[in-house]
Amino acid sequence: MKQQSAVDVLICGAGAAGLTLAIELARRGVSFRLIEKAPSPFHGSRGKGIQPRTQEIFEDLGILDRIIATGGVYPPERRYNADGSHTDAKVVEQSEPTPAEPYQQPLMLAQFLTEGLMRDRLQELGHRPEFGCELVGFEQDSQGVTAHLVGHDGEHSVHARWLVGADGGRSVVRRTLDIGFPGQTLGVRAIVADVAMTGLSRDYWHRFSNECMTAQIAICPLAGTELFQVQAPIPLDAEVDLSAEGLMTMVAQRTGRQDIHIQSVSWASAYTMNARLADHYRVGQVFLIGDAAHIHPPTGGQGLNTSVQDAYNLGWKLAAVIAGAPDALLDTYEEERRPVAASMLGLSTKLLDGMKNGDMRRGREVHQLDIGYPHSSLALQPAERDGRLLAGDRAPDATVRDAAGHSSRLFKLFQGAHWTLLGYEVERGSLKPAAGLHIHRFGPGGDRVDDQRQFKDAYNLAPGEWVLVRPDGYVGAIITHDDLEALHRYLAQVGLSAETF
């Protein structure tokens, strides 16, 4: 077996989670390899919903404009009744953007298109996935992981400081570590298929036989494509014909219509719904992200989004430790993300129960804007702070101006690999910028002007207070003017220079 040169991080799995982590590491200059067992990219639409919080992440990663241009909003639902009539309704509750939350509507984009745009972004950063490269085993010690790979050039090994399993629900990484994956099989089996079809308008998400779970079928136009996605429950033990002819027979039986024709099938899958959560997200030098750590029903469009956010949380922490931060920082990944997945599993299962009764409405609960880490060991704030923005919360956006009067947004100040420190009516010169830390001040002599009071309304800081925003857009710390030593200690904890004062 031939030995390859070492890298800092080996990422196993080039789906949405692995690609997000690769982009995060690439823009921070971390050495890595991104491998994928499959010989070519996934070409299905399993995860098609991009929630508002993930849109914020994609803006930071530099691909949101492409996502918006390629995809679209969810169409209204057209529900067909047994008597042949139909009713139209909004599936997604409509909310207007606000200065603090600029994205309020989930977007629809087939998973293969989303991942294609992510690969394009990764290539711009000088990297690409290695398809047809399989992880067949690994060993680890305190210095890192020796991974054994089989690819186009035969078998070889690579040494990595860390291994990240982004290899899906049947994760080889998780199984090799013997991490428990408890949960339940939910007693629901379904098909999902991307098809070329005629006979239905692309202006609606069509739903038939809602009064009977076993006879339901939903047919949705896939934004960004000429395809439709067909979804339908099937018996647990049934053999299902996923050819164009077989699917057209199912469509005719469940819709009662003979005018809907399927010309071809681009991708199709039959699957059993599960809700499972890994006992641990980290063992030594190895981590789990995405479906390797949690699987759940597709209801609510949470899966791809939660996976992206796992990687977004872990990426900056790996880079920080590589740059010298204490290794204990990596323990906060499981501390923060595992409770989020547990809550998401509960939500997806609840929405599945609603779907069985024909209720497909979705509201703020699926947007993921309210996810936060208030109980994290990385959340620091004055003990008496209450009822306002708290450490661990998502950092809101706001429109502000620079000292020259030009309009800008906080999200633009946050964009990139750095931390951001915002001071409200603080003394000039009390803190100095450092590598990886950008500092902005509001108030007399500051470089930012809150002329619309959007920053004040969203952050509600008292004069002399500072708010520290993490690279992943969450509030890390809120510090009063008389406790800057606490900020000094916090920055050292996350690997920023102690020479900040």
C-alpha positions as CSV (number, residue, x, y, z in Angstrom):
1,M,0.0,0.0,0.0
2,K,1.4,3.3,-1.0
3,Q,1.6,6.2,1.6
4,Q,0.3,9.6,0.6
5,S,1.4,13.0,2.0
6,A,-0.4,14.2,5.1
7,V,-3.3,16.7,5.2
8,D,-4.9,18.5,8.1
9,V,-8.4,17.2,7.4
10,L,-9.8,14.2,5.4
11,I,-13.5,14.7,4.6
12,C,-15.3,11.4,3.7
13,G,-18.4,12.3,1.6
14,A,-18.9,15.0,-0.9
15,G,-22.6,15.8,-0.4
16,A,-23.9,19.1,0.9
17,A,-22.3,18.6,4.4
18,G,-18.9,17.6,3.0
19,L,-18.9,20.4,0.4
20,T,-19.8,23.0,3.0
21,L,-16.9,21.9,5.2
22,A,-14.5,21.9,2.3
23,I,-15.5,25.4,1.3
24,E,-15.0,26.6,4.9
25,L,-11.6,25.0,5.1
26,A,-10.5,26.2,1.6
27,R,-11.3,29.8,2.3
28,R,-9.2,29.5,5.5
29,G,-6.2,28.0,3.8
30,V,-6.5,24.6,5.6
31,S,-5.1,21.6,3.8
32,F,-7.7,18.8,3.2
33,R,-8.9,16.1,0.9
34,L,-12.6,15.6,0.0
35,I,-13.3,12.1,-1.1
36,E,-16.5,10.5,-2.3
37,K,-17.1,6.8,-2.8
38,A,-19.6,7.3,-5.7
39,P,-18.1,7.5,-9.1
40,S,-19.9,10.7,-10.0
41,P,-22.0,13.4,-8.3
42,F,-25.5,12.7,-6.9
43,H,-28.1,13.5,-9.5
44,G,-31.3,13.4,-7.5
45,S,-33.5,16.0,-5.8
46,R,-33.9,14.4,-2.3
47,G,-33.2,17.6,-0.4
48,K,-34.8,20.5,-2.3
49,G,-35.7,23.1,0.4
50,I,-33.2,25.8,1.4
51,Q,-34.4,27.4,4.6
52,P,-33.8,31.1,5.4
53,R,-31.0,30.4,7.9
54,T,-29.1,28.3,5.3
55,Q,-29.6,31.2,2.8
56,E,-27.7,33.4,5.3
57,I,-24.9,30.8,5.3
58,F,-24.8,30.6,1.6
59,E,-24.6,34.4,1.4
60,D,-21.5,34.2,3.6
61,L,-20.0,31.4,1.5
62,G,-20.6,33.5,-1.7
63,I,-23.2,31.4,-3.5
64,L,-26.6,32.8,-2.5
65,D,-27.0,34.9,-5.6
66,R,-26.4,31.8,-7.7
67,I,-28.9,29.8,-5.6
68,I,-31.6,32.4,-6.1
69,A,-30.9,32.7,-9.8
70,T,-31.1,29.0,-10.3
71,G,-34.0,28.1,-8.0
72,G,-37.3,29.6,-7.1
73,V,-39.9,29.9,-4.4
74,Y,-42.3,27.1,-3.5
75,P,-45.5,27.1,-5.6
76,P,-48.9,27.1,-4.0
77,E,-50.5,23.7,-3.3
78,R,-53.4,22.5,-5.5
79,R,-55.3,19.8,-3.6
80,Y,-57.6,17.6,-5.6
81,N,-60.8,16.4,-4.0
82,A,-62.5,13.0,-4.5
83,D,-65.3,14.7,-6.5
84,G,-62.9,16.1,-9.0
85,S,-62.8,19.7,-7.6
86,H,-59.7,21.3,-6.2
87,T,-58.7,24.0,-3.8
88,D,-55.5,26.1,-3.8
89,A,-53.6,27.2,-0.8
90,K,-50.2,28.4,0.3
91,V,-48.0,25.6,1.7
92,V,-45.4,28.0,3.1
93,E,-46.6,30.9,5.4
94,Q,-45.8,34.2,3.9
95,S,-43.7,36.7,5.9
96,E,-42.1,39.9,4.8
97,P,-38.3,40.4,5.2
98,T,-37.1,42.6,8.1
99,P,-33.9,44.4,8.6
100,A,-32.8,41.8,11.2
101,E,-34.0,38.8,9.1
102,P,-33.6,39.6,5.4
103,Y,-34.6,36.1,4.2
104,Q,-38.0,34.8,5.2
105,Q,-39.1,32.4,2.5
106,P,-37.7,28.9,1.9
107,L,-36.3,28.5,-1.6
108,M,-36.6,25.4,-3.8
109,L,-33.7,24.0,-5.6
110,A,-33.0,20.3,-6.5
111,Q,-30.2,18.9,-4.4
112,F,-28.1,18.1,-7.4
113,L,-28.2,21.7,-8.5
114,T,-27.4,23.0,-5.1
115,E,-24.4,20.7,-4.8
116,G,-23.3,21.6,-8.3
117,L,-23.1,25.3,-7.3
118,M,-21.2,24.3,-4.2
119,R,-18.7,22.4,-6.3
120,D,-18.3,25.4,-8.5
121,R,-17.6,27.6,-5.5
122,L,-15.1,25.0,-4.2
123,Q,-13.3,25.0,-7.5
124,E,-13.0,28.8,-7.5
125,L,-11.1,28.2,-4.2
126,G,-8.8,25.8,-5.9
127,H,-10.2,22.4,-4.8
128,R,-12.5,19.7,-6.1
129,P,-13.9,16.4,-4.8
130,E,-12.2,13.1,-5.5
131,F,-15.0,10.9,-6.9
132,G,-14.5,7.1,-7.0
133,C,-12.3,7.2,-3.8
134,E,-13.6,5.0,-1.0
135,L,-12.6,4.9,2.7
136,V,-12.2,1.2,3.6
137,G,-10.7,1.6,7.1
138,F,-8.8,3.8,9.5
139,E,-6.9,3.8,12.8
140,Q,-6.3,6.8,15.0
141,D,-4.1,7.9,17.8
142,S,-3.5,11.2,19.6
143,Q,-1.6,12.6,16.6
144,G,-4.3,11.9,14.0
145,V,-5.8,9.3,11.7
146,T,-4.3,7.0,9.2
147,A,-7.0,6.3,6.6
148,H,-7.0,3.5,4.0
149,L,-8.4,4.5,0.7
150,V,-9.2,2.7,-2.6
151,G,-9.4,4.8,-5.7
152,H,-8.6,4.8,-9.4
153,D,-5.0,4.3,-8.6
154,G,-5.5,1.4,-6.3
155,E,-5.1,1.2,-2.6
156,H,-3.2,3.8,-0.6
157,S,-3.2,5.4,2.8
158,V,-3.2,9.0,4.0
159,H,-2.5,10.6,7.3
160,A,-4.8,13.3,8.5
161,R,-4.9,15.3,11.7
162,W,-8.6,14.9,11.7
163,L,-11.1,12.7,9.8
164,V,-14.7,14.0,9.3
165,G,-17.4,11.5,8.4
166,A,-19.9,13.1,6.0
167,D,-20.8,9.8,4.5
168,G,-24.5,9.5,5.1
169,G,-26.9,7.4,7.1
170,R,-24.9,4.2,6.5
171,S,-21.7,5.9,7.5
172,V,-18.6,3.8,7.4
173,V,-16.9,6.3,9.7
174,R,-19.6,5.9,12.3
175,R,-19.7,2.2,12.1
176,T,-15.9,1.9,12.3
177,L,-16.0,3.9,15.5
178,D,-18.9,1.7,16.8
179,I,-20.9,4.8,17.7
180,G,-24.5,3.9,18.6
181,F,-27.2,5.2,16.3
182,P,-30.4,4.8,18.3
183,G,-33.9,5.8,17.2
184,Q,-36.8,4.3,15.5
185,T,-38.2,3.2,12.1
186,L,-41.3,5.2,11.6
187,G,-43.4,2.7,9.8
188,V,-43.6,4.8,6.6
189,R,-42.0,3.8,3.3
190,A,-42.1,6.1,0.3
191,I,-40.8,6.7,-3.2
192,V,-39.3,9.9,-4.6
193,A,-38.6,10.3,-8.3
194,D,-37.5,13.0,-10.6
195,V,-39.4,12.6,-13.9
196,A,-40.1,14.3,-17.2
197,M,-43.8,14.6,-17.3
198,T,-46.7,16.2,-19.2
199,G,-50.3,16.8,-18.2
200,L,-49.9,19.0,-15.1
201,S,-49.2,22.8,-14.7
202,R,-45.9,23.8,-13.3
203,D,-47.6,26.6,-11.4
204,Y,-48.7,24.3,-8.5
205,W,-47.6,21.6,-6.2
206,H,-50.3,19.0,-7.0
207,R,-51.6,16.7,-4.2
208,F,-54.1,13.9,-4.7
209,S,-56.0,11.5,-2.4
210,N,-55.1,13.4,0.8
211,E,-58.0,11.8,2.6
212,C,-56.2,8.4,2.5
213,M,-52.5,8.1,3.5
214,T,-51.8,5.0,1.5
215,A,-53.3,6.4,-1.7
216,Q,-51.6,9.9,-1.5
217,I,-49.4,11.2,-4.2
218,A,-47.7,14.6,-4.6
219,I,-46.2,15.9,-7.8
220,C,-44.1,19.1,-7.6
221,P,-42.4,21.1,-10.3
222,L,-38.7,21.2,-9.5
223,A,-37.5,24.8,-9.7
224,G,-34.4,25.2,-11.9
225,T,-35.3,22.2,-14.1
226,E,-37.9,20.9,-16.5
227,L,-38.6,18.0,-14.2
228,F,-41.3,17.2,-11.7
229,Q,-40.7,15.4,-8.4
230,V,-43.1,12.6,-7.6
231,Q,-43.6,11.6,-3.9
232,A,-45.8,8.9,-2.6
233,P,-46.1,6.5,0.3
234,I,-45.9,2.8,-0.5
235,P,-46.5,-0.4,1.5
236,L,-43.6,-1.4,3.7
237,D,-43.0,-4.7,2.0
238,A,-44.1,-4.0,-1.6
239,E,-42.0,-4.4,-4.7
240,V,-42.2,-1.0,-6.5
241,D,-41.6,-0.5,-10.2
242,L,-39.6,2.8,-10.5
243,S,-39.5,2.8,-14.3
244,A,-41.4,5.4,-16.3
245,E,-44.1,2.8,-17.0
246,G,-44.4,1.7,-13.4
247,L,-44.6,5.3,-12.1
248,M,-47.1,6.3,-14.7
249,T,-49.3,3.4,-13.6
250,M,-49.1,4.5,-10.0
251,V,-49.9,8.1,-11.0
252,A,-53.0,7.0,-12.9
253,Q,-54.2,4.8,-10.0
254,R,-53.8,7.5,-7.4
255,T,-54.9,10.5,-9.4
256,G,-57.7,8.8,-11.4
257,R,-56.4,10.6,-14.5
258,Q,-55.2,9.2,-17.8
259,D,-53.8,12.5,-19.2
260,I,-50.6,12.6,-17.1
261,H,-47.7,11.0,-19.0
262,I,-44.2,10.3,-17.7
263,Q,-41.7,10.2,-20.5
264,S,-38.5,9.4,-18.5
265,V,-37.1,9.0,-15.0
266,S,-34.0,11.0,-14.2
267,W,-33.6,9.5,-10.7
268,A,-35.8,7.5,-8.3
269,S,-35.6,5.9,-4.9
270,A,-37.7,3.9,-2.5
271,Y,-36.8,4.4,1.2
272,T,-38.1,3.7,4.7
273,M,-38.3,6.7,7.0
274,N,-36.2,6.6,10.2
275,A,-35.4,9.0,13.0
276,R,-32.0,8.3,14.5
277,L,-29.3,10.3,16.3
278,A,-25.7,9.3,16.9
279,D,-24.7,8.9,20.5
280,H,-21.6,11.0,19.9
281,Y,-20.4,13.4,17.3
282,R,-16.7,13.1,18.2
283,V,-14.4,10.2,19.1
284,G,-10.8,11.4,19.4
285,Q,-9.6,12.9,16.1
286,V,-12.8,11.9,14.2
287,F,-16.1,13.8,13.8
288,L,-19.5,13.1,12.3
289,I,-21.6,15.6,10.4
290,G,-24.8,15.6,8.4
291,D,-26.7,12.3,7.9
292,A,-23.8,10.4,9.4
293,A,-24.9,11.9,12.7
294,H,-28.7,12.2,12.3
295,I,-31.4,10.9,9.9
296,H,-35.0,11.8,9.9
297,P,-38.1,12.0,7.8
298,P,-37.9,14.5,4.9
299,T,-41.0,16.5,6.2
300,G,-40.2,20.1,6.8
301,G,-37.1,20.3,4.6
302,Q,-34.7,20.1,7.5
303,G,-32.1,17.6,6.5
304,L,-29.8,19.3,4.0
305,N,-30.1,22.5,6.0
306,T,-29.1,20.9,9.3
307,S,-26.2,19.1,7.6
308,V,-24.9,22.4,6.1
309,Q,-25.1,24.0,9.5
310,D,-23.2,21.1,11.1
311,A,-20.3,21.7,8.7
312,Y,-20.5,25.5,9.1
313,N,-20.2,25.1,12.9
314,L,-17.3,22.6,12.7
315,G,-15.3,24.3,9.9
316,W,-14.2,27.4,11.7
317,K,-13.4,25.5,14.9
318,L,-11.1,23.0,13.0
319,A,-9.3,26.0,11.4
320,A,-8.9,27.8,14.7
321,V,-7.3,24.7,16.4
322,I,-5.0,24.3,13.4
323,A,-4.0,27.9,13.9
324,G,-3.3,27.4,17.6
325,A,-6.5,27.5,19.6
326,P,-6.9,24.9,22.4
327,D,-8.2,21.5,21.2
328,A,-11.1,21.9,23.7
329,L,-12.7,24.2,21.3
330,L,-13.6,21.2,19.1
331,D,-15.6,19.7,22.0
332,T,-18.1,22.6,21.5
333,Y,-19.2,21.1,18.1
334,E,-21.1,18.2,19.7
335,E,-22.1,20.4,22.6
336,E,-23.8,22.8,20.3
337,R,-25.0,20.8,17.3
338,R,-26.3,17.5,18.8
339,P,-29.2,19.2,20.8
340,V,-30.1,21.0,17.5
341,A,-30.4,17.7,15.7
342,A,-32.4,16.1,18.5
343,S,-34.9,19.0,18.3
344,M,-35.0,18.8,14.5
345,L,-35.8,15.0,14.7
346,G,-38.8,15.8,16.9
347,L,-40.0,18.5,14.5
348,S,-39.7,16.4,11.4
349,T,-41.5,13.5,13.1
350,K,-44.3,15.9,14.2
351,L,-44.6,17.2,10.7
352,L,-44.8,13.7,9.3
353,D,-47.7,13.0,11.6
354,G,-49.4,16.1,10.2
355,M,-48.7,15.0,6.7
356,K,-50.5,11.7,7.3
357,N,-53.6,13.8,7.9
358,G,-53.1,15.9,4.9
359,D,-51.6,18.9,6.7
360,M,-48.7,20.3,4.7
361,R,-48.5,23.8,6.1
362,R,-45.1,25.1,7.1
363,G,-44.2,28.2,9.1
364,R,-41.4,29.8,11.0
365,E,-40.7,26.5,12.9
366,V,-38.9,25.2,9.8
367,H,-36.9,28.3,8.9
368,Q,-34.1,27.6,11.5
369,L,-33.7,31.3,12.3
370,D,-34.4,30.6,16.0
371,I,-31.7,28.0,16.3
372,G,-29.0,29.1,18.8
373,Y,-26.5,28.0,21.4
374,P,-27.5,29.8,24.6
375,H,-26.2,27.0,26.8
376,S,-22.9,26.6,25.0
377,S,-19.7,27.1,26.9
378,L,-18.8,29.6,24.2
379,A,-21.7,31.9,25.2
380,L,-20.5,34.7,27.5
381,Q,-22.5,37.6,28.8
382,P,-23.3,39.6,32.0
383,A,-25.3,37.5,34.5
384,E,-28.0,40.2,34.7
385,R,-28.6,40.4,31.0
386,D,-32.2,39.3,30.3
387,G,-35.0,39.7,27.8
388,R,-32.7,41.0,25.0
389,L,-30.3,39.6,22.5
390,L,-28.3,37.0,24.4
391,A,-25.0,35.3,23.8
392,G,-25.6,32.2,21.7
393,D,-28.3,33.8,19.7
394,R,-28.1,34.2,15.9
395,A,-26.6,37.6,15.2
396,P,-29.2,39.8,13.4
397,D,-28.6,41.7,10.3
398,A,-29.1,45.5,10.1
399,T,-28.6,48.3,7.5
400,V,-26.0,50.8,8.7
401,R,-23.7,53.4,7.2
402,D,-20.0,53.9,7.2
403,A,-18.5,57.2,8.3
404,A,-18.7,58.5,4.7
405,G,-22.4,57.8,4.6
406,H,-22.4,54.8,2.3
407,S,-25.0,52.2,3.1
408,S,-23.9,48.7,4.2
409,R,-25.2,45.7,6.1
410,L,-23.9,43.9,9.2
411,F,-24.0,40.7,7.2
412,K,-21.4,42.2,4.8
413,L,-19.2,43.1,7.8
414,F,-19.5,39.6,9.1
415,Q,-18.8,37.9,5.7
416,G,-15.6,35.9,5.7
417,A,-13.5,33.8,8.0
418,H,-13.0,36.4,10.8
419,W,-14.7,37.3,14.1
420,T,-16.4,40.7,14.3
421,L,-16.5,42.9,17.4
422,L,-19.1,45.7,17.5
423,G,-18.9,48.4,20.1
424,Y,-21.7,50.8,21.0
425,E,-20.7,54.2,22.2
426,V,-17.3,52.8,23.4
427,E,-14.1,54.7,24.0
428,R,-11.9,55.1,21.0
429,G,-8.6,53.1,21.2
430,S,-9.8,50.8,23.9
431,L,-9.3,47.8,21.6
432,K,-7.1,47.3,18.6
433,P,-7.8,45.0,15.6
434,A,-5.9,41.7,15.4
435,A,-5.5,39.0,12.8
436,G,-8.9,37.3,12.5
437,L,-10.7,40.0,14.4
438,H,-12.5,43.0,12.8
439,I,-13.6,45.8,15.0
440,H,-16.3,48.4,14.3
441,R,-17.7,51.1,16.6
442,F,-21.1,52.8,16.6
443,G,-21.3,56.3,18.1
444,P,-19.2,59.5,18.2
445,G,-15.9,59.0,16.4
446,G,-16.9,55.5,15.3
447,D,-16.6,54.0,11.8
448,R,-20.3,53.0,11.6
449,V,-23.5,55.0,11.9
450,D,-26.8,53.6,13.0
451,D,-29.0,56.4,11.5
452,Q,-32.0,54.1,11.1
453,R,-31.7,52.7,14.6
454,Q,-31.7,49.2,13.2
455,F,-28.6,48.1,15.0
456,K,-29.9,49.6,18.3
457,D,-33.3,47.8,17.9
458,A,-31.7,44.4,17.0
459,Y,-28.9,44.3,19.5
460,N,-30.2,46.6,22.3
461,L,-26.7,47.3,23.7
462,A,-26.1,49.8,26.5
463,P,-23.5,52.5,26.0
464,G,-20.0,51.0,26.5
465,E,-21.0,47.4,25.6
466,W,-19.4,45.2,23.1
467,V,-20.9,42.3,21.2
468,L,-18.5,39.6,19.7
469,V,-19.9,37.8,16.6
470,R,-18.5,34.4,15.8
471,P,-17.4,33.4,12.2
472,D,-20.6,31.4,11.9
473,G,-22.9,34.3,12.6
474,Y,-23.8,33.7,16.3
475,V,-23.2,36.0,19.2
476,G,-20.2,34.6,21.1
477,A,-20.0,37.2,23.9
478,I,-21.5,40.4,25.2
479,I,-19.1,42.4,27.3
480,T,-19.5,45.5,29.4
481,H,-17.0,48.4,29.2
482,D,-15.6,47.5,32.7
483,D,-14.9,43.9,32.0
484,L,-12.6,43.8,29.0
485,E,-10.4,41.3,30.7
486,A,-13.2,38.8,30.2
487,L,-13.0,39.5,26.5
488,H,-9.3,39.0,26.6
489,R,-9.7,35.6,28.1
490,Y,-12.5,34.6,25.7
491,L,-10.4,35.5,22.6
492,A,-7.5,33.4,23.9
493,Q,-10.0,30.5,24.4
494,V,-10.9,30.6,20.6
495,G,-7.3,31.1,19.4
496,L,-7.3,34.8,18.7
497,S,-4.2,36.9,19.5
498,A,-3.9,37.9,23.2
499,E,-2.2,41.1,22.0
500,T,-5.5,42.7,21.3
501,F,-5.4,45.4,23.9
